[in-house]
């Protein structure tokens, strides 16, 4: 463990790292146009698709210790997010659902009620 600038030991958990990545991608989605037409929006949607592809790969790994019901639910969200991301890029949807899903996952990672 190393000391950070505040004199305390900083240890990041895997959950913290997941939260940070999902939060960054979600922020990019929120800061770009919801119709997915700008270069920034296209890049954010692409990052979101990469994120959900990596999450799905991890969820499908035999060594993933999450309960099967949780894995199934997250894999379903991954499939929807990927399909919806492609629909936004094709001009048939907005990024609102992607943002909502990511925010729900963030709340779940933080243990917030109603996630």
trRosetta pair geometry for C-beta under 8 A, 3 or more apart (Angstrom, degrees):
i j d omega theta_ij theta_ji phi_ij phi_ji
1 9 4.5 20 159 -156 135 117
1 10 7.5 160 -165 54 94 43
1 11 5.9 -51 -115 -69 110 99
2 9 7.5 139 75 -136 25 71
2 10 7.2 -29 76 47 72 88
3 7 6.2 -8 -168 -132 117 31
3 8 7.1 133 -146 64 74 18
3 9 6.4 -60 -97 -87 56 55
3 10 7.8 95 -158 5 23 87
4 7 7.7 -62 72 6 64 21
4 8 6.3 -17 42 64 99 69
4 9 7.7 121 0 -144 85 15
4 10 4.4 51 -32 -17 124 131
12 16 4.5 -126 -162 83 82 136
12 17 5.8 92 149 -53 120 87
13 16 4.7 107 52 1 73 99
13 17 7.2 -135 98 -1 44 85
14 17 5.6 -53 -152 37 36 113
14 18 6.3 39 150 -20 67 104
15 18 5.7 -52 -148 36 32 112
15 19 6.3 36 152 -22 64 105
15 109 5.7 165 -172 -164 95 98
16 19 5.6 -53 -148 35 30 114
16 20 6.4 32 153 -21 64 105
17 20 5.7 -53 -149 34 31 112
17 21 6.5 27 155 -16 64 105
18 21 6.0 -58 -149 37 30 108
18 22 6.2 22 158 -11 67 110
18 109 6.2 -157 98 -121 111 144
19 22 6.1 -62 -145 43 26 105
19 23 5.9 29 157 -23 65 114
19 106 6.2 94 -141 -136 81 78
19 109 4.8 -177 -82 124 97 148
19 110 7.0 89 -117 -56 136 85
20 23 5.6 -58 -144 38 25 114
20 24 6.4 27 158 -21 63 105
21 24 5.9 -54 -149 33 29 109
21 25 6.5 23 156 -13 64 107
21 51 6.5 166 144 -124 109 113
22 25 5.9 -56 -148 40 32 109
22 26 6.0 32 154 -20 66 110
22 51 6.7 125 -99 -173 66 143
22 102 5.5 -179 -179 -161 99 97
22 105 5.9 -113 -165 99 157 120
22 106 5.7 -166 110 -74 125 89
22 109 7.4 151 43 -8 145 151
23 26 5.7 -57 -144 39 28 111
23 27 6.2 32 155 -23 64 105
23 106 6.1 96 -77 -113 81 131
24 27 5.7 -53 -148 33 29 113
24 28 6.6 29 153 -18 63 104
25 28 5.7 -55 -154 35 33 112
25 29 6.5 34 149 -19 66 103
25 44 6.9 134 -166 -161 66 77
25 47 5.0 -159 -124 124 100 113
25 48 5.3 136 172 -84 124 69
25 51 5.2 -42 -63 -41 169 154
25 102 6.7 -138 93 -134 102 150
26 29 5.5 -51 -150 35 35 112
26 30 6.3 32 153 -18 67 107
26 99 6.1 106 -153 -136 88 68
26 102 4.1 -175 -87 123 113 141
26 103 6.4 128 -151 -62 148 69
26 106 6.9 -56 -9 -39 161 137
27 30 5.7 -56 -146 39 31 110
27 31 6.1 21 158 -14 66 112
28 31 6.0 -61 -140 42 28 105
28 32 6.3 18 162 -15 64 113
28 40 7.3 -145 -172 174 88 89
28 43 7.2 -90 172 103 133 92
28 44 3.9 -173 130 -113 104 107
28 47 6.3 34 75 56 153 145
29 32 6.3 -69 -148 37 26 103
29 41 7.7 68 -135 -137 53 69
29 44 4.7 165 -78 158 55 130
29 45 7.3 95 -107 -71 94 57
29 48 6.2 50 -67 -58 124 134
29 95 5.0 -164 -170 167 104 138
29 98 5.8 -134 -148 106 155 117
29 99 5.2 -166 115 -80 129 90
29 102 7.2 133 31 22 148 152
30 99 5.8 102 -73 -124 83 130
31 40 7.2 -79 107 154 90 134
31 44 7.8 171 58 -80 81 150
32 36 7.7 57 126 -104 119 44
32 38 5.7 -151 -164 65 97 119
32 40 4.2 -164 -109 114 112 99
32 41 3.6 167 150 -79 129 69
32 43 7.8 178 -84 54 155 84
32 44 4.9 -163 9 7 145 144
32 95 7.3 66 80 5 99 164
33 36 6.9 -131 94 -29 86 18
33 37 5.8 -36 88 43 138 85
33 38 4.8 113 16 -2 115 113
33 40 7.6 105 8 71 77 101
33 41 5.0 -65 54 -53 74 140
34 41 7.7 -133 -54 -125 8 134
34 94 4.3 16 153 -167 99 113
34 95 5.0 -133 -147 36 61 92
34 96 6.1 31 -158 -47 123 81
35 41 7.3 23 73 170 53 171
35 88 7.6 166 174 -163 32 88
35 91 7.6 17 176 -132 94 63
35 94 5.9 -48 -90 -110 43 83
35 95 8.0 -73 -15 -6 10 89
36 41 4.6 -165 -129 143 39 126
36 42 6.4 94 -178 -75 78 60
36 45 5.7 37 -132 -43 114 145
36 88 4.0 128 -37 158 157 100
36 89 5.8 -109 154 -81 140 43
36 91 7.6 -144 74 -87 112 44
36 93 7.9 40 1 84 137 68
36 94 7.1 -176 -15 -137 97 43
36 95 6.0 135 -61 -46 95 100
37 41 6.2 41 41 55 36 142
37 42 7.8 -19 171 -45 10 96
37 91 8.0 52 -81 -101 92 85
38 41 4.5 97 54 5 81 101
38 42 7.0 -146 93 -4 43 85
39 42 5.7 -54 -146 37 33 112
39 43 6.3 34 155 -19 66 106
40 43 5.8 -55 -148 37 30 111
40 44 6.3 30 153 -19 65 107
41 44 5.6 -54 -145 37 32 111
41 45 6.3 32 156 -18 66 105
41 88 8.0 -122 159 151 111 123
41 95 6.9 -136 -155 -38 104 141
42 45 5.9 -53 -146 37 29 110
42 46 6.3 33 152 -20 62 107
42 89 6.8 83 -125 -116 83 96
43 46 5.6 -55 -149 37 31 114
43 47 6.4 32 152 -19 65 104
44 47 5.7 -52 -148 36 32 111
44 48 6.3 34 151 -20 64 105
44 95 7.4 19 106 -127 122 154
45 48 5.5 -52 -148 36 33 114
45 49 6.4 36 151 -20 65 103
45 85 4.9 150 -173 -157 96 96
45 88 5.7 -150 -117 86 143 130
45 89 5.9 174 121 -61 154 98
45 95 6.7 -121 -83 -100 98 113
45 98 7.3 -126 -118 -71 77 177
46 49 5.7 -52 -150 35 31 112
46 50 6.5 32 151 -18 64 104
47 50 5.6 -53 -148 37 34 112
47 51 6.2 40 151 -24 65 104
48 51 5.5 -49 -147 33 32 117
48 52 6.4 23 158 -11 65 105
48 81 6.7 -123 155 171 104 114
48 85 5.7 -174 93 -100 112 133
48 98 5.6 31 178 -174 160 132
48 102 7.3 -87 -131 -64 111 133
49 52 6.1 -58 -145 41 29 103
49 53 6.2 33 154 -22 64 108
49 81 7.5 -179 -101 131 53 92
49 82 5.7 88 -135 -122 84 73
49 85 4.7 -172 -71 117 99 163
49 86 7.7 85 -101 -51 133 75
50 53 5.6 -56 -146 36 30 113
50 54 6.4 28 156 -16 65 106
51 54 6.0 -61 -154 37 27 107
51 55 6.3 25 152 -17 65 108
52 55 5.4 -48 -140 38 36 114
52 56 6.2 40 157 -22 66 103
52 77 7.6 -129 -136 121 116 79
52 78 4.5 160 -179 -141 98 76
52 81 4.4 -170 -94 90 162 132
52 82 5.5 -151 100 -56 134 86
52 85 7.7 -174 28 -17 139 140
53 56 5.8 -53 -147 36 28 111
53 57 6.5 31 152 -21 62 105
53 78 7.5 133 -77 -171 28 113
53 82 6.9 89 -66 -92 80 125
54 57 5.6 -52 -148 34 32 114
54 58 6.4 31 154 -16 65 106
55 58 5.8 -58 -151 39 31 110
55 59 6.1 32 153 -20 67 109
55 74 6.7 -110 154 163 117 116
55 78 5.7 -159 89 -96 106 121
56 59 5.5 -54 -143 38 31 113
56 60 6.2 27 159 -17 65 109
56 74 7.9 -170 -93 130 59 89
56 75 5.9 93 -130 -126 86 73
56 78 4.0 147 -70 163 107 161
56 79 7.6 103 -104 -51 138 64
56 82 8.0 -23 -26 -34 147 132
57 60 6.0 -61 -147 39 26 107
57 61 6.9 44 149 -41 60 96
58 61 5.7 -39 -158 4 35 119
58 64 6.1 114 154 -90 68 124
59 64 5.7 103 -141 -144 30 174
59 66 7.1 -38 -130 44 79 136
59 71 4.9 152 -170 -150 99 89
59 74 5.5 -161 -104 95 149 118
59 75 5.3 -165 117 -69 146 90
59 78 7.1 -157 25 -22 145 148
60 64 7.5 90 49 1 15 140
60 71 7.9 138 -73 -177 39 119
60 75 7.0 93 -64 -104 85 125
61 64 4.8 113 70 -30 86 97
64 71 6.3 113 114 -101 134 129
66 70 4.6 -107 168 86 113 123
66 71 5.0 139 92 -57 115 89
66 74 7.6 5 125 14 163 139
67 70 4.7 88 63 7 84 105
67 71 7.0 -156 93 -6 41 87
68 71 5.6 -56 -145 39 33 112
68 72 6.1 35 156 -22 68 105
69 72 5.8 -52 -146 34 29 112
69 73 6.5 29 155 -17 62 106
70 73 5.8 -56 -151 37 31 111
70 74 6.3 23 156 -12 66 109
71 74 5.9 -61 -146 42 29 106
71 75 6.0 30 156 -21 67 108
72 75 5.7 -54 -144 37 28 111
72 76 6.4 33 154 -22 62 104
73 76 5.7 -54 -153 33 30 113
73 77 6.6 30 150 -16 64 104
74 77 5.4 -50 -149 37 38 113
74 78 6.3 45 149 -25 66 101
74 105 7.8 86 -122 -114 98 115
75 78 5.3 -46 -148 31 35 117
75 79 6.6 37 153 -18 64 100
76 79 5.9 -51 -152 34 32 110
76 80 6.5 29 152 -14 64 107
77 80 5.7 -57 -146 41 32 110
77 81 5.9 34 156 -22 68 108
77 101 5.7 156 -163 -162 111 124
77 105 7.3 148 144 -68 160 117
78 81 5.8 -55 -144 36 27 111
78 82 6.4 25 158 -17 63 107
79 82 6.0 -58 -149 37 27 108
79 83 6.4 22 157 -13 64 109
80 83 5.9 -60 -147 41 30 107
80 84 5.8 24 158 -16 68 113
80 97 7.9 -100 149 149 110 126
80 101 7.3 177 96 -94 116 153
81 84 5.8 -57 -139 42 27 108
81 85 6.1 34 157 -25 63 106
81 98 6.0 96 -143 -120 88 82
81 101 5.7 -144 -84 94 108 160
82 85 5.7 -50 -146 32 28 114
82 86 6.7 26 155 -15 61 104
83 86 5.9 -59 -156 37 32 109
83 87 6.4 33 147 -21 66 106
84 87 5.3 -51 -147 35 38 115
84 88 6.5 42 152 -22 67 98
84 93 6.0 -101 -162 111 78 162
84 97 5.3 -99 -168 87 156 129
84 98 6.0 -174 108 -62 124 90
85 88 5.8 -49 -152 30 33 111
85 89 6.6 29 151 -14 63 105
85 98 6.3 81 -78 -90 81 136
86 89 5.6 -55 -149 39 35 111
86 90 6.2 31 152 -17 67 109
87 90 5.6 -59 -145 41 32 109
87 92 4.7 -79 -174 75 86 104
87 93 4.1 48 120 7 110 126
88 91 7.8 58 177 -61 30 17
88 92 7.5 -103 -79 60 23 59
88 93 4.8 -73 -75 80 64 91
88 94 6.4 59 -117 -155 103 10
88 95 5.6 60 -126 -70 154 67
88 98 7.3 -46 -29 -18 149 132
93 97 7.1 -41 173 19 127 121
94 97 7.6 120 81 3 71 80
95 98 4.8 -57 -166 42 70 118
95 99 5.8 73 136 -26 88 100
96 99 5.8 -58 -151 36 30 111
96 100 6.3 30 154 -19 66 108
97 100 5.5 -52 -145 37 33 113
97 101 6.3 34 156 -20 66 104
98 101 5.9 -54 -149 35 29 110
98 102 6.4 25 155 -15 63 109
99 102 5.9 -60 -149 39 28 109
99 103 6.2 28 155 -19 65 108
100 103 5.8 -57 -146 37 28 110
100 104 6.4 31 154 -20 63 105
101 104 5.7 -55 -152 34 31 112
101 105 6.5 29 152 -17 65 105
102 105 5.7 -54 -150 36 34 111
102 106 6.3 38 150 -22 66 104
103 106 5.5 -50 -147 35 34 115
103 107 6.5 37 152 -20 65 102
104 107 5.7 -52 -150 34 32 112
104 108 6.5 34 150 -19 64 105
104 115 5.6 135 -171 -162 68 69
105 108 5.5 -53 -150 36 34 114
105 109 6.4 37 151 -21 66 102
105 115 7.7 106 -101 -175 14 112
106 109 5.7 -52 -149 34 32 111
106 110 6.5 18 154 -7 64 109
107 110 5.9 -66 -150 47 31 103
107 112 4.0 -79 -167 57 88 122
107 114 7.1 -45 151 84 147 76
107 115 3.8 -169 108 -100 103 107
108 111 7.4 41 -174 -73 32 28
108 112 7.3 -81 -62 45 25 78
108 115 3.8 170 -68 147 69 141
110 115 7.9 160 56 -72 78 147
111 115 7.8 -128 -156 2 12 144
112 115 5.3 107 75 -48 80 112
